[in-house]
């Protein structure tokens, strides 16, 4: 019984080593840096989100990032009542 368990364990280790060489070294999407993606804060609701997912808007000459178009509309409404 112990021999069978040791054989199974050796097979598993061998399988893990072989599959590690075959698989790509990185599963990170190609459009991201090794350090990750820059996070930005929505000035309306305070939510942090990746820069690539943000809704971008220039308001009064300054770039702002929002989590949704709804937050962008609410922010604009609050700035100009």
C-alpha positions, -999 to +999 in steps of 0.1 A: +000+000+000+028+024+009+046+016-024+014+025-043+012+058-025+049+066-031+044+056-068+014+079-071+033+108-054+063+103-077+040+104-107+022+135-095+056+153-090+068+143-124+035+154-140+038+188-122+073+193-134+066+185-170+034+206-171+054+235-156+078+234-185+051+232-211+029+260-198+037+296-205+057+313-177+032+341-172-006+342-172-006+380-170-024+397-198+000+412-223-012+447-220-002+450-183+031+458-167+048+433-144+039+456-115+002+455-124-021+483-136-025+518-122-055+523-100-075+555-100-101+568-077-136+580-087-140+615-073-178+611-070-181+578-051-146+570-040-143+537-058-109+526-069-107+509-103-080+500-129-072+529-153-082+508-183-117+503-170-123+540-160-146+564-178-122+594-186-134+630-187-116+664-187-134+688-165-121+724-161-089+714-178-082+685-154-084+648-162-108+628-140-116+591-139-150+576-130-163+541-124-194+547-146-212+573-167-237+577-139-210+589-115-196+612-142-231+628-147-236+631-109-202+647-106-209+672-134-243+680-118-227+686-084-200+709-099-226+730-118-259+731-098 
